[in-house]
């Protein structure tokens, strides 16, 4: 039995990527909550693991060379875990390239754009003073819609994002895409994305990963002090 991996986590889309991966890969882990609303991400002990003061992060006591290793950035963690287990990454170089390009698509495109959409649509109007900016809301809403169009066309040709098999690319994209309603999107013109969302969402490992500490996920109703901590204004 492998020693548990230390998971530094909060129930957000980026956190779900890694909780889902650990569940899907049947890897034991110990949970360490990083309450981003209280500023845990700025704790010096956490910064030694994740210098970009973002969760998730992991510490694997049994790295590939037998020594402990820490990994930050969700995409890097997914790649590390896939290599460690030999699972969900493709069995040929061509398939691995397909997985990697869609993982990068999420990391460089969907994640940042959907994150900005969430911020300007849901969080910024609640700031003190309110920041209800129509241009920003329209810009990120439209860009997320464009990206979901790209995803839907890819899924019209493939059962999963990178081909016929469920991979870390799906683990990376699904957490953000599952929040499409909060991004003010529609699935009426995206039947393939809708099918994929349901298929992935019904996987037991995905359901367990998404449910991890779900009771701590709150609606954006903080006071100004909490806003200052989260956004470092």
PyMOL commands that set and color helices and strands:
alter all, ss='L'
color gray80, all
select helices_A, chain A and resi 13-24+40-42+44-47+74-85+93-126+134-157+168-177+191-201+204-211+214-216+224-231
alter helices_A, ss='H'
color red, helices_A
select strands_A, chain A and resi 5-9+29-33+57-60+69-72
alter strands_A, ss='S'
color yellow, strands_A
deselect
rebuild
show_as cartoon
